[in-house]
Amino acid sequence: MDRSTLNGDIVELIQFDLHKIQKADLNFVADYSFKIRRNDYIQGVAVWWDVLFCHGKVPLKISTSPFASSTHWKQAMFFIKD
């Protein structure tokens, strides 16, 4: 997805500590709100994830954000039904 097409605030939904996460933690509800930045069409909600590996000698961040370097992973788009 081209980051220039994004029209709202970036909102973090949830963080998981992969050393402590339990199966029950994956069933969650996240309250969120965001502001629209320009008068334009809104077609859906884009989601992506970041992973930070910080316990090695050199921290490593993997991101599927449209603001990060492109990878074989992409963002997901949840379209709004009109």
N, C-alpha and C positions, 0 to 999 in steps of 0.2 A: 504494500500500500504506500502510496506517495504521501509523505508526511505533510505536504502542503494542503492536502485535502482534509486534514483533521480540523475540526471546528469547535472543539471544546477543551476544557481543562483535562489534564492527565490526573487520574485518581487511582491511588493504590487501593486495591480491594482487600488483600490479605497477605500476610507473610507466614511462611512455614520454616521452622528450624528442622532440617532433615535429620538431625541427631535425636530429636525428641518427639517428632510427629507420631500420632497414633491414627489408626484408621478412622476413628470417630471424628477427628479433626477435619477430615475431608468433607464432612457434611456441615456446611456453614451458610450463613446468610450475612451479606455485607451491605450495610447502609452506605449509600453514596449520593453525591450530588455534584454537578459540574455546571459551569457557566459556558454558554455559547459565546464565541468570540466575534462572529460576524453574521450578518444577515444573509443566510444561504440555506440551501436544502440540507436537511438532516435525514440520512438514509438508514442509519443504524448506529451500533456501538462497536467500536474496535477494541479488541483485547490482545494483550501480549504478555510475556513473562520474562523475567530476568532471574538468573541463578548466580549467586556469588559463592565461589569456593575459596574460603579464607583460611583454611587450616594447613595449607601447604607452605612451602618456602616463598612462593610468589602468589599473591591473590589473583584469582582468575574470575572474570565476569563474562557470562554468556547471556546475550540479550536477543530477543526477537523484536525489539522495539523498532518502529520505523525511523527512529533517530539514531540507531546503531548501524554498524556495518552489516551489509546484507549477508544472510546465511541461507542454508537450505530450509530452515524453519521460517515460517511466515506468521503473520498476524491472523487472528480470526475476526470475522465480521458477523455480528448478529444484526440482521436487517430488521427494520421496523415495518410491520405490515400496515399499509394505509387503508 
